[in-house]
């Protein structure tokens, strides 16, 4: 198998897997499980999946206070806070609509990147941002778009998750990871996030005891967390091998399969306005994302461990 074909296979597998996590999240909240309990166990499983990879890959880096600050920022903006909004709305919105909303991170990323000086203004990408906004309007404005008009408030609440993801990406792009490779960064942030959510889950009554009744919701949580960890590892590997622009095309696959999985597993159906919103948003994402080329980058050294954009800064 050629390298390009391998990268395409990994790209589609990653998109299919990530799309699956959306209806799984819907199932995980189906019995009343609350966000912080779900987030804690998700982060624990991510650590169990990725820690062995981080252990055997990359070069060791002595942790300093700046690394701990990095873990805290990534944990809050890339896991804890966005997942709170994600799980809160997963029980209120159809999983397919949630999948479409989660794809809007590149649309939020553009204005944040311009504000931080990470990117330059482009009329084409501004047009993409307007397309994305039009997609949101198509989803909430027509009375027949959502199954229930009262869901509108949860649409805006769900959009806070991709906003936070975009914030995390721009922070890392601007200030880097201080010499840590992505696997160690993810593991460190996940451990930090688990330490934050454990006491909150316990004292707020949102604690989940996995030994008490392991049903569909708990199985969906475990399957979603394992899938998320494996897909995240594939994402990091693919960025290092094929480049961030090539890997960013996974957004389209994730969205499409998020909707498809939701239809197959949950029996969801959508109005014509939702389909129009999906096409409009995907068009906006296409215009917003950087388009220098889709050429594959030269693979890294023999260790094969990408450091990511800005990873050695500071």
C-alpha positions as CSV (number, residue, x, y, z in Angstrom):
1,X,0.0,0.0,0.0
2,X,1.4,3.4,-1.0
3,X,1.8,6.1,1.7
4,X,-0.9,8.3,0.2
5,X,-3.4,5.4,0.1
6,X,-2.5,4.6,3.7
7,X,-3.1,8.2,4.7
8,X,-6.4,8.2,3.0
9,X,-7.5,5.0,4.7
10,X,-6.5,6.4,8.1
11,X,-8.3,9.7,7.3
12,X,-11.5,7.9,6.5
13,X,-11.2,5.5,9.5
14,X,-10.6,8.4,11.8
15,X,-13.6,10.3,10.4
16,X,-15.9,7.3,10.7
17,X,-14.7,6.6,14.3
18,X,-15.0,10.2,15.4
19,X,-18.5,10.4,13.8
20,X,-19.5,7.3,15.8
21,X,-18.7,9.1,19.1
22,X,-21.6,11.5,18.6
23,X,-24.6,9.1,18.7
24,X,-22.6,7.1,21.5
25,X,-22.7,10.3,23.5
26,X,-26.4,10.5,23.0
27,X,-26.8,7.0,24.3
28,X,-24.5,7.7,27.2
29,X,-26.8,10.5,28.5
30,X,-30.0,8.5,27.8
31,X,-30.3,7.2,31.4
32,X,-29.7,10.5,33.1
33,X,-25.9,10.5,33.5
34,X,-24.6,14.0,34.0
35,X,-21.6,15.7,32.4
36,X,-18.9,15.6,35.0
37,X,-19.3,11.9,35.8
38,X,-19.2,11.2,32.1
39,X,-16.2,13.5,31.5
40,X,-14.2,12.0,34.3
41,X,-14.4,8.4,33.0
42,X,-13.9,9.5,29.4
43,X,-10.6,11.2,30.4
44,X,-9.5,8.2,32.5
45,X,-10.1,5.9,29.5
46,X,-8.2,8.4,27.2
47,X,-5.2,8.3,29.5
48,X,-5.3,4.5,29.6
49,X,-5.3,4.3,25.8
50,X,-2.8,7.0,25.1
51,X,-0.3,6.8,28.0
52,X,1.4,3.7,26.7
53,X,1.9,5.4,23.3
54,X,3.3,8.5,25.0
55,X,5.6,6.3,27.1
56,X,7.3,4.6,24.1
57,X,7.3,7.5,21.7
58,X,9.0,10.9,21.6
59,X,11.7,12.3,23.8
60,X,11.3,12.8,27.5
61,X,10.9,16.4,28.7
62,X,11.4,17.5,32.3
63,X,8.1,19.0,33.4
64,X,8.2,22.6,34.5
65,X,5.5,25.0,35.8
66,X,4.8,26.2,32.3
67,X,3.9,22.6,31.3
68,X,1.5,22.4,34.1
69,X,-0.1,25.7,33.0
70,X,-0.3,24.2,29.5
71,X,-2.0,21.1,30.8
72,X,-4.5,23.2,32.7
73,X,-5.4,25.4,29.7
74,X,-5.7,22.5,27.3
75,X,-7.7,20.5,29.9
76,X,-10.2,23.4,30.4
77,X,-10.6,24.6,26.8
78,X,-10.1,21.3,25.0
79,X,-11.8,18.8,27.3
80,X,-13.6,19.8,30.5
81,X,-15.6,22.9,29.5
82,X,-16.5,21.9,25.9
83,X,-17.5,18.5,27.0
84,X,-19.8,20.0,29.7
85,X,-21.7,21.8,26.9
86,X,-21.4,18.8,24.6
87,X,-23.0,16.3,27.1
88,X,-25.6,18.9,28.4
89,X,-26.9,19.3,24.8
90,X,-26.4,15.7,23.8
91,X,-29.5,14.7,25.8
92,X,-31.5,17.6,24.3
93,X,-30.6,17.7,20.6
94,X,-30.7,15.0,17.9
95,X,-27.2,13.5,17.6
96,X,-27.1,14.3,13.8
97,X,-27.7,18.0,14.5
98,X,-25.1,17.9,17.3
99,X,-22.7,16.4,14.7
100,X,-23.3,19.3,12.4
101,X,-22.8,21.9,15.2
102,X,-19.5,20.3,16.3
103,X,-18.1,20.7,12.8
104,X,-18.2,24.5,13.2
105,X,-14.9,24.8,15.1
106,X,-12.9,26.0,12.0
107,X,-15.5,28.8,11.6
108,X,-14.8,30.0,15.1
109,X,-11.1,29.5,14.7
110,X,-10.7,32.1,12.0
111,X,-11.7,35.3,14.0
112,X,-9.7,34.0,17.0
113,X,-6.7,33.4,14.8
114,X,-7.0,36.9,13.4
115,X,-7.3,38.4,16.8
116,X,-4.1,36.5,18.1
117,X,-2.1,37.2,14.9
118,X,-2.1,33.5,14.0
119,X,-3.6,34.1,10.5
120,X,-4.1,36.8,7.9
121,X,-7.4,38.3,6.7
122,X,-8.8,36.7,3.5
123,X,-12.1,37.6,1.8
124,X,-12.5,34.0,0.7
125,X,-12.3,32.8,4.3
126,X,-14.6,35.6,5.5
127,X,-17.1,34.4,2.9
128,X,-16.8,30.9,4.4
129,X,-17.5,32.3,7.9
130,X,-20.7,33.9,6.5
131,X,-21.7,30.6,5.0
132,X,-21.3,29.0,8.4
133,X,-23.5,31.6,10.0
134,X,-26.1,31.1,7.3
135,X,-26.1,27.4,8.1
136,X,-26.9,28.1,11.7
137,X,-29.7,30.4,10.7
138,X,-31.1,27.7,8.4
139,X,-31.0,25.3,11.3
140,X,-32.9,27.4,13.8
141,X,-35.0,30.0,11.9
142,X,-37.5,27.9,10.0
143,X,-40.2,26.5,12.3
144,X,-40.0,23.1,10.8
145,X,-36.2,22.7,10.9
146,X,-35.8,21.5,14.5
147,X,-38.1,18.7,15.9
148,X,-39.0,21.2,18.7
149,X,-38.5,25.0,18.5
150,X,-37.6,25.0,22.2
151,X,-34.3,23.2,21.1
152,X,-33.0,26.6,19.7
153,X,-31.4,27.6,23.0
154,X,-29.5,24.3,23.1
155,X,-28.2,24.9,19.6
156,X,-26.5,28.1,20.9
157,X,-25.3,26.2,24.0
158,X,-23.8,23.4,21.9
159,X,-21.9,26.0,19.8
160,X,-19.9,26.9,22.9
161,X,-18.1,23.5,22.6
162,X,-16.6,24.2,19.1
163,X,-15.8,27.7,20.2
164,X,-13.7,26.4,23.1
165,X,-12.0,23.8,20.8
166,X,-11.1,26.7,18.4
167,X,-9.8,28.6,21.4
168,X,-7.6,25.7,22.4
169,X,-6.2,25.2,18.9
170,X,-5.3,28.8,18.6
171,X,-3.7,29.0,22.0
172,X,-1.5,26.0,21.2
173,X,-0.7,27.4,17.7
174,X,0.3,30.8,19.3
175,X,2.3,29.7,22.3
176,X,3.2,26.1,21.5
177,X,3.6,23.1,23.9
178,X,7.0,23.9,25.3
179,X,8.8,21.0,23.7
180,X,6.2,18.3,24.6
181,X,5.0,16.0,21.8
182,X,1.2,15.9,21.2
183,X,0.8,12.5,23.0
184,X,2.4,13.7,26.2
185,X,0.4,17.0,25.9
186,X,-2.9,15.1,25.6
187,X,-2.1,12.7,28.4
188,X,-1.0,15.5,30.7
189,X,-4.1,17.5,29.9
190,X,-6.4,14.5,30.4
191,X,-4.9,13.7,33.8
192,X,-5.3,17.3,34.8
193,X,-8.9,17.3,33.5
194,X,-9.6,14.1,35.4
195,X,-8.3,15.6,38.6
196,X,-10.5,18.6,38.1
197,X,-13.7,16.7,37.3
198,X,-13.4,14.0,40.0
199,X,-14.2,16.2,43.0
200,X,-16.9,18.1,41.1
201,X,-18.5,14.8,40.0
202,X,-18.4,13.4,43.5
203,X,-19.7,16.5,45.4
204,X,-22.3,17.5,42.9
205,X,-23.9,14.0,42.9
206,X,-22.8,13.3,39.3
207,X,-20.5,10.5,40.1
208,X,-20.9,7.3,38.1
209,X,-20.0,4.0,39.6
210,X,-19.2,1.7,36.7
211,X,-19.6,-1.4,38.9
212,X,-23.3,-0.6,39.6
213,X,-25.3,-1.8,36.6
214,X,-23.4,-1.8,33.4
215,X,-26.0,-1.1,30.7
216,X,-26.3,0.5,27.3
217,X,-25.4,4.0,28.5
218,X,-22.3,2.8,30.3
219,X,-21.2,0.7,27.4
220,X,-21.7,3.6,25.0
221,X,-19.6,5.8,27.3
222,X,-16.8,3.2,27.4
223,X,-16.9,2.6,23.6
224,X,-17.0,6.3,22.9
225,X,-14.0,7.0,25.1
226,X,-11.9,4.2,23.7
227,X,-12.8,5.3,20.2
228,X,-12.0,8.9,21.0
229,X,-8.6,7.9,22.4
230,X,-7.7,5.8,19.4
231,X,-8.9,8.4,16.9
232,X,-7.0,11.1,18.7
233,X,-3.8,9.0,18.5
234,X,-4.5,8.5,14.7
235,X,-5.1,12.2,14.3
236,X,-1.7,13.1,15.9
237,X,0.1,10.5,13.8
238,X,-1.6,11.7,10.6
239,X,-0.8,15.3,11.2
240,X,2.9,14.4,11.6
241,X,2.9,12.3,8.5
242,X,0.5,14.0,6.1
243,X,0.3,17.6,7.4
244,X,-2.4,19.6,9.2
245,X,-4.1,20.7,6.0
246,X,-4.5,17.2,4.7
247,X,-5.7,16.0,8.1
248,X,-8.2,18.8,8.5
249,X,-10.3,17.2,5.7
250,X,-11.5,14.8,8.4
251,X,-14.0,17.5,9.4
252,X,-16.2,16.6,6.4
253,X,-16.0,12.9,7.1
254,X,-16.7,13.3,10.8
255,X,-19.8,15.4,10.1
256,X,-21.1,13.1,7.3
257,X,-20.7,10.0,9.4
258,X,-22.0,11.6,12.5
259,X,-25.2,12.2,10.7
260,X,-25.2,8.8,9.1
261,X,-24.4,6.9,12.3
262,X,-27.2,8.9,14.1
263,X,-29.7,7.8,11.4
264,X,-28.6,4.1,11.5
265,X,-28.2,3.7,15.3
266,X,-30.8,6.1,16.6
267,X,-33.3,6.2,13.7
268,X,-33.1,10.0,13.4
269,X,-34.6,11.9,10.5
270,X,-34.1,15.6,9.6
271,X,-36.0,18.3,7.8
272,X,-34.9,19.7,4.4
273,X,-33.6,22.8,6.3
274,X,-31.2,20.7,8.3
275,X,-29.8,19.2,5.1
276,X,-29.4,22.6,3.6
277,X,-27.7,23.8,6.8
278,X,-25.3,20.8,6.6
279,X,-24.4,21.6,3.0
280,X,-24.0,25.3,3.7
281,X,-21.8,24.7,6.8
282,X,-19.6,22.2,4.9
283,X,-19.2,24.8,2.2
284,X,-18.2,27.4,4.8
285,X,-15.7,25.1,6.4
286,X,-14.2,24.4,2.9
287,X,-13.7,28.1,2.3
288,X,-12.5,28.9,5.9
289,X,-9.8,26.2,6.2
290,X,-6.3,27.0,4.9
291,X,-6.0,25.9,1.3
292,X,-2.2,26.1,0.3
293,X,-2.4,22.5,-1.0
294,X,-3.2,19.0,0.0
295,X,0.3,17.8,-0.6
296,X,1.7,15.3,1.9
297,X,4.6,16.4,4.0
298,X,7.9,14.5,4.2
299,X,7.6,12.0,7.0
300,X,9.4,12.9,10.2
301,X,12.5,11.1,11.5
302,X,12.8,7.5,12.3
303,X,10.9,7.9,15.6
304,X,7.9,9.1,13.6
305,X,6.8,11.4,16.4
306,X,5.3,14.7,15.2
307,X,5.7,17.7,17.4
308,X,2.9,19.6,15.8
309,X,2.8,23.3,14.8
310,X,4.5,25.5,17.4
311,X,5.3,22.6,19.6
312,X,8.9,23.7,20.3
313,X,8.1,27.3,21.1
314,X,9.0,28.8,24.4
